[in-house]
């Protein structure tokens, strides 16, 4: 998001921010100060109301400055960025209060206690705002064709949105936010889309109409991961979330809708599951792979739920493994594992062998962002072209890393040109998808940006990262 877009968004939200800070923050403090004071000569209510407005506006401006300066400084000086943000958040309303009192000295008494209360209120409101803003705007993006083969972009957020190339959008109401999506193939007729949400229920939607064909509680908590495959000639949907089990659901044929209770629970992870992927040594979908908080890659038999693979994910020094993606390299079927440490591991699920570890070069353009606490890999997507296979990686950094799996090197960094580039096309990504474009593949990103970003990919050797 550019600075202009960010300011435009902030202006749209400014009335709500003003009301929240004015009514819940400044006004009670001013009223209490005036009611409990016996100081003579206090001005009338209109002057006090003007005082509240001045303090609220000053507080809001310093709060915005705190966030914007933090965003600008964190790649270069992360510690200083955090300290400056804290000083502005805590000291902003105090400075605004003192300035307003100097302009309108009779509006409030000269008590000291409001200067001690306002930083606490400011911190609470700031944290509450982070709670509203911090979750990604979009949790997942997928490409699913309709009956005529036209690709629709499905996006999960507060609701599920389906959009075609012509810009026709259809919104599907869901119970709570939609957290995950998976196209479902294998049924005759209209393609389907599985959507998982915070209520622990998977809904099967018809594309592009969006009507619900079936629903299924899966018992994994909020459904943050969904993967679909055709196993034994029948569609299967795998779901996982913040609880340990992985659920495998065989949905009913989309005739008349309804619910089913045919789920198989795969229990083995200690803690939540952070990644799912279907895998087969011959390119099929024979085994469901999962990775979780226990740093173990596990494989499950979709028919019985029995564990058939168990390998520790090697050398994850900090955080968790976060993303799984099936890839092919040198005629070998491998799985890519992204993690909080910013590295991608290419593993052979059959043996647990670490084939290669992909890490961003220690280049001055990238290192400041990665060393500032960014760099966690949250999304992976394989891109197959006549020239080879590429792996796109998105996460807690601007843009998207594009890896050439044939050489094991960083091919290019899409949507960002390094630490001096302040206008990244996208960033802080939580989901990736690919679709065919007019001139080649297009990468779709979803996460903390206000909208889904479409990045045309140039996979020529001349575009290799230098």
Backbone torsions as a table, in degrees:
resi	resn	phi	psi	omega
1	UNK	NA	129.3	-179.9
2	UNK	-75.0	167.0	179.3
3	UNK	-63.4	-39.3	179.3
4	UNK	-62.1	-46.1	178.7
5	UNK	-62.7	-39.6	-179.3
6	UNK	-63.8	-43.3	178.8
7	UNK	-66.5	-38.3	178.4
8	UNK	-62.6	-42.4	177.9
9	UNK	-63.5	-42.1	-179.5
10	UNK	-62.7	-39.9	179.4
11	UNK	-64.6	-36.1	177.4
12	UNK	-65.2	-32.4	-177.5
13	UNK	-92.5	-6.8	-174.1
14	UNK	-57.6	-43.0	179.5
15	UNK	-57.3	-41.9	177.9
16	UNK	-64.7	-41.2	177.6
17	UNK	-63.2	-41.2	179.5
18	UNK	-63.2	-46.0	-179.8
19	UNK	-62.7	-42.1	-177.3
20	UNK	-64.9	-44.6	-178.7
21	UNK	-74.6	-37.5	-178.1
22	UNK	-71.7	-50.3	-175.0
23	UNK	-76.3	-41.4	-175.6
24	UNK	-91.2	-18.3	-175.0
25	UNK	-111.9	-69.9	-171.2
26	UNK	-74.5	-46.0	-174.7
27	UNK	-57.6	-47.8	178.5
28	UNK	-60.5	-37.1	179.5
29	UNK	-65.7	-44.2	-179.3
30	UNK	-65.9	-45.2	179.5
31	UNK	-60.4	-46.0	-179.4
32	UNK	-63.9	-39.8	179.4
33	UNK	-63.9	-40.5	-179.7
34	UNK	-72.2	-38.8	-177.3
35	UNK	-69.1	-38.8	-174.9
36	UNK	-87.7	-2.3	-177.1
37	UNK	-96.8	144.0	173.7
38	UNK	-107.3	16.8	-179.9
39	UNK	-68.3	128.2	-179.5
40	UNK	-78.0	160.5	172.4
41	UNK	80.3	18.2	177.3
42	UNK	-69.8	143.5	-177.0
43	UNK	-70.0	169.4	-179.8
44	UNK	-72.9	174.3	-175.9
45	UNK	-57.8	-41.9	179.6
46	UNK	-57.3	-37.5	178.3
47	UNK	-67.4	-40.1	177.3
48	UNK	-64.0	-38.1	178.0
49	UNK	-64.9	-40.0	176.6
50	UNK	-64.0	-38.9	176.6
51	UNK	-59.5	-46.2	178.8
52	UNK	-59.1	-42.8	-179.4
53	UNK	-63.7	-43.7	-180.0
54	UNK	-61.9	-45.5	-179.6
55	UNK	-65.1	-40.9	-178.2
56	UNK	-63.9	-45.2	179.4
57	UNK	-63.7	-45.1	177.9
58	UNK	-61.0	-40.8	177.9
59	UNK	-62.5	-44.9	-178.2
60	UNK	-64.9	-40.1	179.7
61	UNK	-64.7	-43.7	179.4
62	UNK	-68.0	-32.7	177.5
63	UNK	-66.2	-42.4	176.5
64	UNK	-63.0	-43.6	179.1
65	UNK	-61.0	-37.3	179.5
66	UNK	-60.7	-45.1	-178.4
67	UNK	-69.5	-45.0	-176.8
68	UNK	-66.6	-42.0	178.0
69	UNK	-65.7	-37.9	177.2
70	UNK	-61.8	-43.9	179.3
71	UNK	-62.4	-37.1	-177.7
72	UNK	-75.5	-34.1	-173.0
73	UNK	-92.4	-23.7	-171.3
74	UNK	-60.8	-31.7	176.5
75	UNK	-69.0	-26.1	-174.0
76	UNK	-99.1	-41.0	-177.3
77	UNK	-144.4	81.1	-172.5
78	UNK	-60.9	-40.2	-179.1
79	UNK	-66.0	-46.1	178.4
80	UNK	-62.4	-35.8	179.4
81	UNK	-63.3	-43.4	-179.7
82	UNK	-67.0	-43.1	-179.9
83	UNK	-62.7	-45.4	-179.5
84	UNK	-63.5	-39.3	178.7
85	UNK	-62.8	-44.1	179.0
86	UNK	-62.8	-41.4	179.8
87	UNK	-62.7	-43.6	-178.7
88	UNK	-69.5	-39.0	180.0
89	UNK	-65.5	-43.7	-177.5
90	UNK	-79.8	-38.0	-175.2
91	UNK	-91.5	-16.2	-177.5
92	UNK	-58.1	-54.1	-179.5
93	UNK	-66.5	-29.5	177.4
94	UNK	-65.9	-46.2	177.5
95	UNK	-61.9	-41.2	178.6
96	UNK	-64.6	-38.4	179.5
97	UNK	-64.7	-45.4	-179.5
98	UNK	-65.7	-39.9	179.6
99	UNK	-65.8	-43.0	179.1
100	UNK	-65.7	-35.7	178.7
101	UNK	-68.3	-31.7	176.3
102	UNK	-69.9	-34.5	179.6
103	UNK	-77.1	-40.3	-178.7
104	UNK	-123.0	76.3	-172.7
105	UNK	-65.8	-20.2	-178.3
106	UNK	-96.9	4.8	-177.1
107	UNK	-74.7	-38.8	-178.3
108	UNK	-137.2	156.9	176.2
109	UNK	-71.2	167.6	-177.4
110	UNK	-87.8	32.1	-179.8
111	UNK	-66.9	153.9	-179.1
112	UNK	-90.3	-28.4	-171.0
113	UNK	-59.9	-32.0	176.1
114	UNK	-60.8	-30.6	179.4
115	UNK	-70.0	-19.9	176.7
116	UNK	-91.0	-30.3	-178.1
117	UNK	-78.6	-39.0	-174.3
118	UNK	-59.6	-40.4	176.8
119	UNK	-60.5	-36.7	178.4
120	UNK	-66.1	-44.7	178.3
121	UNK	-63.0	-41.1	-179.9
122	UNK	-62.1	-43.9	179.0
123	UNK	-62.6	-41.1	-179.8
124	UNK	-64.8	-43.9	179.9
125	UNK	-66.7	-39.9	179.5
126	UNK	-62.3	-44.5	178.5
127	UNK	-66.1	-36.6	177.0
128	UNK	-64.7	-39.4	176.7
129	UNK	-63.6	-40.1	177.3
130	UNK	-61.9	-36.7	177.9
131	UNK	-63.4	-30.6	177.8
132	UNK	-82.3	-31.5	-172.7
133	UNK	-94.6	-33.6	-170.8
134	UNK	-60.1	-40.4	178.6
135	UNK	-60.0	142.4	-179.8
136	UNK	-56.4	148.2	174.8
137	UNK	-65.8	-34.4	178.7
138	UNK	-132.7	133.2	-176.4
139	UNK	-94.8	-27.3	-176.2
140	UNK	-154.1	148.5	173.4
141	UNK	-135.2	135.1	179.0
142	UNK	-141.2	157.4	175.4
143	UNK	-112.1	124.5	-178.3
144	UNK	-134.6	129.9	-179.3
145	UNK	-82.8	153.8	172.7
146	UNK	-89.3	-169.8	-176.3
147	UNK	-62.2	-28.2	-179.1
148	UNK	-91.5	3.5	179.2
149	UNK	86.4	2.5	178.4
150	UNK	-74.5	127.3	-178.2
151	UNK	-75.1	131.9	173.2
152	UNK	-111.8	137.5	176.2
153	UNK	-91.0	117.6	178.7
154	UNK	-99.9	130.7	-177.7
155	UNK	-127.2	132.3	177.8
156	UNK	-103.0	130.1	176.9
157	UNK	-158.5	-128.2	174.1
158	UNK	-63.4	-25.7	173.8
159	UNK	-147.9	174.1	174.4
160	UNK	-92.4	129.4	178.9
161	UNK	-119.6	132.7	176.8
162	UNK	-113.8	126.6	-177.3
163	UNK	-134.7	134.2	177.3
164	UNK	-99.1	-177.6	-176.3
165	UNK	-65.1	-27.9	-179.8
166	UNK	-77.3	-4.4	-179.9
167	UNK	89.6	5.2	176.8
168	UNK	-71.6	123.1	-176.1
169	UNK	-117.1	139.3	175.9
170	UNK	-129.1	127.7	-177.6
171	UNK	-104.5	135.2	-177.5
172	UNK	-112.5	120.5	178.4
173	UNK	-71.5	134.1	177.1
174	UNK	-128.3	159.3	176.2
175	UNK	-79.0	101.9	-175.5
176	UNK	81.1	-178.7	179.8
177	UNK	-68.4	146.0	171.5
178	UNK	-88.0	129.5	-174.1
179	UNK	-107.9	-20.8	-174.2
180	UNK	-153.4	154.9	-178.7
181	UNK	-141.0	153.8	173.7
182	UNK	-156.6	122.5	173.3
183	UNK	-64.0	139.8	-178.7
184	UNK	-116.8	118.7	177.8
185	UNK	-116.1	166.2	177.8
186	UNK	114.1	-16.3	175.3
187	UNK	-93.8	142.5	174.7
188	UNK	-69.2	150.5	178.3
189	UNK	91.7	-147.7	-172.9
190	UNK	-63.1	134.0	174.9
191	UNK	-62.2	155.2	-177.2
192	UNK	-121.7	161.5	178.3
193	UNK	-134.5	126.7	175.0
194	UNK	-90.3	135.2	179.9
195	UNK	-130.2	128.8	178.3
196	UNK	-112.3	147.5	-176.6
197	UNK	-136.3	-171.4	-176.6
198	UNK	-70.2	-16.8	179.9
199	UNK	-84.3	3.3	179.5
200	UNK	75.6	21.7	-178.4
201	UNK	-118.3	137.9	173.6
202	UNK	-102.4	128.0	178.0
203	UNK	-110.1	140.5	177.7
204	UNK	-103.3	117.1	-174.3
205	UNK	-110.8	144.3	176.1
206	UNK	-87.1	136.9	-178.1
207	UNK	-105.0	133.0	3.5
208	UNK	-99.3	5.6	-174.0
209	UNK	-66.0	-36.0	177.9
210	UNK	88.6	4.8	178.8
211	UNK	-73.2	148.3	-175.3
212	UNK	-82.4	124.6	179.2
213	UNK	-90.9	-41.3	-178.7
214	UNK	-157.8	157.3	174.5
215	UNK	-133.1	154.4	-179.5
216	UNK	-151.8	118.1	168.3
217	UNK	-68.0	133.1	-174.0
218	UNK	-114.4	-7.5	172.0
219	UNK	70.7	31.8	179.3
220	UNK	-120.5	16.0	-174.2
221	UNK	76.3	-161.6	176.3
222	UNK	-54.0	127.9	-173.7
223	UNK	-84.4	99.1	-176.5
224	UNK	-96.9	-12.9	-177.8
225	UNK	-137.6	130.7	176.6
226	UNK	-134.5	137.5	173.1
227	UNK	-141.3	140.9	-179.7
228	UNK	-122.7	150.3	178.0
229	UNK	-155.4	168.2	172.8
230	UNK	-107.1	114.2	-177.0
231	UNK	-121.4	123.1	-179.0
232	UNK	63.4	30.9	178.8
233	UNK	79.7	7.4	-177.2
234	UNK	-133.0	140.3	178.7
235	UNK	-63.8	140.6	178.3
236	UNK	-134.1	137.6	178.3
237	UNK	-117.2	127.5	177.1
238	UNK	-106.3	138.0	-177.4
239	UNK	-133.3	144.9	177.3
240	UNK	-150.2	161.4	-178.1
241	UNK	-159.4	-142.5	-173.5
242	UNK	-81.6	-12.3	173.8
243	UNK	-95.9	162.7	-171.5
244	UNK	-64.5	-42.5	-172.6
245	UNK	-68.2	154.5	168.6
246	UNK	-107.3	132.0	-178.5
247	UNK	-104.6	135.4	175.3
248	UNK	-116.8	120.2	-174.5
249	UNK	-118.5	131.8	172.9
250	UNK	-101.9	97.6	-174.7
251	UNK	-69.3	156.8	179.2
252	UNK	-75.7	160.6	173.4
253	UNK	-62.0	140.9	-174.3
254	UNK	-75.1	67.3	177.1
255	UNK	-124.4	101.8	176.7
256	UNK	87.4	-5.8	179.0
257	UNK	72.4	-156.9	179.7
258	UNK	108.0	-176.3	-178.1
259	UNK	-121.6	158.0	174.9
260	UNK	-132.4	166.0	177.8
261	UNK	-125.0	24.0	-176.7
262	UNK	-88.2	77.5	177.4
263	UNK	-119.1	148.2	174.3
264	UNK	-115.2	126.3	179.1
265	UNK	-96.6	129.7	178.0
266	UNK	-107.1	104.5	-172.5
267	UNK	-108.2	124.8	179.7
268	UNK	-174.3	-28.4	-179.8
269	UNK	-72.1	142.3	172.4
270	UNK	-96.4	108.3	-173.6
271	UNK	97.3	-171.4	-176.1
272	UNK	-76.2	168.5	177.7
273	UNK	-101.9	133.1	-175.9
274	UNK	-114.3	-1.2	178.7
275	UNK	-164.6	145.0	178.2
276	UNK	-134.6	148.6	173.6
277	UNK	-165.4	140.4	173.3
278	UNK	-83.7	147.5	-173.7
279	UNK	-149.4	148.8	173.6
280	UNK	-154.5	139.2	-176.9
281	UNK	-65.6	-21.9	179.0
282	UNK	-106.6	16.1	-180.0
283	UNK	92.8	-3.3	178.9
284	UNK	-85.1	-164.9	-179.3
285	UNK	-121.3	67.4	-174.0
286	UNK	-87.5	-28.2	-172.4
287	UNK	-133.4	141.1	173.6
288	UNK	-96.9	119.5	178.5
289	UNK	-96.8	144.5	175.9
290	UNK	-143.1	153.3	176.2
291	UNK	-138.1	149.9	-174.2
292	UNK	-151.6	-162.3	-175.4
293	UNK	-66.2	-17.7	178.8
294	UNK	-85.3	5.3	177.4
295	UNK	61.5	31.7	-178.6
296	UNK	-121.6	132.9	172.3
297	UNK	-88.7	119.8	-177.9
298	UNK	-120.3	148.0	176.8
299	UNK	-122.3	143.9	-173.0
300	UNK	-127.6	141.1	172.2
301	UNK	-76.6	117.6	-175.1
302	UNK	-67.0	-18.8	-179.1
303	UNK	-81.4	-39.8	-173.5
304	UNK	-112.8	-19.0	-174.8
305	UNK	81.8	5.6	-179.9
306	UNK	-72.6	145.0	178.1
307	UNK	-80.5	128.3	-178.3
308	UNK	-120.8	-9.5	178.9
309	UNK	-136.5	137.6	174.7
310	UNK	-152.7	108.0	178.9
311	UNK	-139.0	133.1	174.5
312	UNK	-67.8	141.1	174.1
313	UNK	-77.5	118.4	-170.1
314	UNK	-73.5	140.0	162.9
315	UNK	61.2	41.0	171.2
316	UNK	-91.8	96.9	-171.2
317	UNK	-76.1	-35.9	-177.9
318	UNK	-131.6	143.0	174.3
319	UNK	73.0	-150.2	-171.6
320	UNK	-125.6	157.0	162.1
321	UNK	-67.7	137.5	-169.6
322	UNK	-119.6	-27.5	-171.1
323	UNK	-145.6	147.9	176.7
324	UNK	-125.7	145.0	176.3
325	UNK	-154.4	128.8	177.8
326	UNK	-77.4	132.8	-179.8
327	UNK	-136.7	165.4	175.9
328	UNK	-127.1	132.7	-178.7
329	UNK	-145.6	127.4	179.7
330	UNK	51.2	44.7	178.6
331	UNK	65.2	12.9	176.7
332	UNK	-106.7	138.8	175.7
333	UNK	-92.4	117.7	-175.6
334	UNK	-125.8	172.4	173.2
335	UNK	-125.7	133.1	176.4
336	UNK	-92.9	133.5	-179.0
337	UNK	-120.2	115.7	175.0
338	UNK	-93.8	150.7	-174.0
339	UNK	-143.1	171.8	-179.2
340	UNK	-64.6	-22.9	-178.5
341	UNK	-79.9	2.4	176.6
342	UNK	85.2	-1.5	180.0
343	UNK	-98.2	151.4	174.8
344	UNK	-114.2	127.3	-179.3
345	UNK	-107.8	128.7	174.1
346	UNK	-95.5	113.5	-174.9
347	UNK	-116.0	148.6	169.1
348	UNK	-93.4	108.0	-176.4
349	UNK	-63.0	-23.6	-178.7
350	UNK	-69.7	-36.2	-174.8
351	UNK	-116.7	-16.4	-174.1
352	UNK	81.7	4.8	-177.7
353	UNK	-64.9	134.8	172.7
354	UNK	-85.1	105.7	-176.5
355	UNK	-76.8	-42.9	177.9
356	UNK	-162.0	151.5	174.8
357	UNK	-113.6	120.7	-178.9
358	UNK	-99.7	122.4	178.7
359	UNK	-135.8	146.5	179.8
360	UNK	-63.6	135.7	178.3
361	UNK	-57.2	147.7	179.8
362	UNK	-76.4	70.3	-174.7
363	UNK	-104.5	144.1	-177.7
364	UNK	-61.7	-23.4	-179.7
365	UNK	-72.1	-33.4	-172.7
366	UNK	-104.3	-30.9	-169.1
367	UNK	-58.7	-41.7	-178.4
368	UNK	-57.6	-39.4	-180.0
369	UNK	-69.6	-44.8	-176.2
370	UNK	-68.7	-33.9	-178.6
371	UNK	-81.7	-7.0	-178.5
372	UNK	-90.3	10.5	179.8
373	UNK	106.7	-9.1	174.9
374	UNK	-84.3	-178.3	173.6
375	UNK	110.6	-11.3	179.9
376	UNK	-61.2	136.0	179.4
377	UNK	-91.7	119.6	-180.0
378	UNK	-112.6	-16.8	-175.6
379	UNK	-145.4	138.5	177.3
380	UNK	-132.0	147.2	179.4
381	UNK	-151.2	126.3	178.7
382	UNK	-86.7	139.6	179.8
383	UNK	-127.1	116.3	-178.7
384	UNK	-103.7	127.5	178.4
385	UNK	-130.7	167.5	175.8
386	UNK	-59.7	-23.0	-178.8
387	UNK	-88.4	-8.6	-179.5
388	UNK	146.6	-172.3	-178.8
389	UNK	-112.0	135.5	179.4
390	UNK	-121.9	155.7	179.1
391	UNK	-125.5	118.4	176.2
392	UNK	-91.6	137.6	-178.8
393	UNK	-131.8	128.3	176.7
394	UNK	-126.9	157.1	-179.1
395	UNK	176.5	-141.2	-174.5
396	UNK	-84.5	64.9	177.3
397	UNK	-165.3	162.1	177.6
398	UNK	-71.3	149.5	174.5
399	UNK	69.6	-165.6	-177.3
400	UNK	-132.5	132.8	173.0
401	UNK	-80.5	135.2	177.8
402	UNK	-121.7	112.2	-175.1
403	UNK	-101.5	138.1	173.1
404	UNK	-90.2	108.9	-176.1
405	UNK	-72.8	-20.3	177.6
406	UNK	-66.3	-37.0	-179.1
407	UNK	-106.8	-13.9	-178.1
408	UNK	71.2	27.9	-177.8
409	UNK	-122.1	161.7	176.9
410	UNK	-74.0	112.1	-178.1
411	UNK	-73.0	-49.3	175.8
412	UNK	-165.1	162.9	174.7
413	UNK	-108.0	109.8	-171.4
414	UNK	-87.3	132.6	174.1
415	UNK	83.8	6.4	179.4
416	UNK	-158.2	137.9	-175.5
417	UNK	-111.5	18.1	177.1
418	UNK	114.7	-179.3	-169.1
419	UNK	-64.5	-22.8	178.8
420	UNK	-84.5	-6.8	178.5
421	UNK	-86.0	109.3	-177.9
422	UNK	-95.2	4.0	-178.0
423	UNK	-127.2	59.9	177.9
424	UNK	-62.0	143.3	-179.3
425	UNK	-67.5	-27.9	-179.5
426	UNK	-161.2	174.1	178.3
427	UNK	174.1	166.5	-179.7
428	UNK	52.0	60.9	-169.9
429	UNK	-91.1	143.7	177.3
430	UNK	-119.8	-8.7	179.7
431	UNK	-157.0	145.4	179.1
432	UNK	-132.4	149.0	173.5
433	UNK	-149.2	162.2	-180.0
434	UNK	-131.0	144.3	175.0
435	UNK	-141.6	160.9	178.0
436	UNK	-76.5	132.0	176.4
437	UNK	-111.3	-179.5	-177.9
438	UNK	-66.3	-32.3	-177.1
439	UNK	-115.5	8.2	-178.5
440	UNK	145.4	-172.3	-178.6
441	UNK	-66.4	147.5	175.8
442	UNK	-120.2	133.8	-179.9
443	UNK	-98.7	131.1	178.8
444	UNK	-109.0	132.2	-178.4
445	UNK	-120.9	144.2	177.1
446	UNK	-140.1	144.6	-180.0
447	UNK	168.1	-121.0	-174.2
448	UNK	-84.6	-9.6	175.8
449	UNK	-71.1	154.6	-177.6
450	UNK	-65.5	-27.2	-177.8
451	UNK	-137.9	164.4	174.4
452	UNK	-70.4	132.5	-179.9
453	UNK	-100.2	135.6	177.5
454	UNK	-109.4	119.9	-176.4
455	UNK	-115.4	108.7	172.2
456	UNK	-64.7	133.7	-175.3
457	UNK	-99.9	134.6	170.9
458	UNK	-109.1	113.6	-174.2
459	UNK	-106.6	19.9	178.6
460	UNK	-73.5	152.2	-178.5
461	UNK	-62.3	-28.4	-178.9
462	UNK	-66.3	-19.3	-178.2
463	UNK	-92.4	9.2	-177.9
464	UNK	-61.5	141.9	179.8
465	UNK	-62.3	137.6	-179.9
466	UNK	-109.1	NA	NA
